[in-house]
Amino acid sequence: MASIRDLKKDINFVLGDIIEAVYQWEAATDNTNSNEGSVIIDKSIAAFDELMNKVHQKEIEDKRTHFKAIRESLEEKATALVNDLNNLGE
């Protein structure tokens, strides 16, 4: 099983990359501080907070299942955010 530190890094990098992609889209389309981009950024930050809170839970019965669920949740949230990002400007 991957370490908790690696899971934290994955959460940070994946959601950080999505936020960076929003900034790049805004810069490329001269659409700085767009409402659509702000919504995706806010969702990314909320997902980060939620996932990190789950990582830091103390009383867990089955750690392996718990962290696997967090990783799956990260994948689902990231996929939804990337889909939102791909639909920007449509």
HELIX and SHEET records of a PDB file:
HELIX    1   1 ILE A    4  ALA A   28  1                                  25    
HELIX    2   2 ASN A   35  VAL A   55  1                                  21    
HELIX    3   3 LYS A   63  ASN A   86  1                                  24    
END                                                                             
